[in-house]
């Protein structure tokens, strides 16, 4: 089917799929057209994760086995069902990113090679104030998925303790993401500090399990990546397919389901039937938006105790109050000179 074009019905809109027989997942023989059909099968849940949000196009044009490239600008020619929103990057430069509001838009993105979907945590009508607080729990090499689940349950418990409700999902790779819907009143810096504050509290309560240490040489157990809340950082949205050999899916789960979850259970082959039978565990995410004030108050308490800001990613401008952005072992060597 190389060179051919298939047409899919995406919510009543005919969307072309070029090279539909191109194999994106060689280990299981999954083609581009089958990937598009997967997203349409879980469309309601997938759309909930991306609708009205600027999206970075992470394009695997040669399939899951090859490196992707990130397109941080909308293509010049867009179909009528895809609009754009202007965002500003940490460098100060701006660009228009595509905004997807329909199943047709999702199919369009997948046709461009987007195996997973990577929206900003903002809505297109207010790109400076996130409405999504995200916790990315990433295991270090010595940690297993059991420890990630344990850390996620702790984060969920802490969120409830501070009056917020989180919604967990597998990352589809090795970790877990937890989303909290928040009021769009705070800028990226405040949202990031809120995530750091809760991560540090989790670390205080379970120091052998959780870390917020930015430098890999200092990490252990499960790393809570607070920087995923910084401007221009994205994570794969709910129901996104990840570039694993078996096409694992970033699967929303209830807190009751989480302890028994196993990553390999949630794939392109299994998730559509599960979605049809059980619905979307994140269906209630938009029912209530929470205030960040409890976590920002915790951040201020930590700051008074001597815990100030933590490092940003390397390509970000130096932030006020940020510690030296140099790995500790190198700093020690320089100090010995």
Buried (B, 14 or more C-beta within 10 A) or exposed (E): BEEEEBEBEBBEBEBEBBBBBBBBBEEBEBBBBBBBBBBBBBBEBBBBBBBBBBBBBBBBEEBBEEEBEEBBBBEEEBBEBBBBBEBEEBEEEEBBBBBBBBBBBBBBBBBBBBBBBBBBBBBBEEBEBBBBBBBBBBBBEEBEBEBBBBBBBBBBEBBEEBEBBBBBBBBBBBBBBBBBBBBBBBEBBBBBBBBBBBBBBBBEEBEEBBBBBBBEEEBBBBBBBBBBBBBBBBBBBBBBBBBBEBBBBBBBBEBEEBEEBEBEBBBBBBBBEBBEEEEBBBEEBEEEBBBBBBBBEBBEEBBEEEBEBBBBBEEBEEBEEBEEBEBEEEEEEEEEE
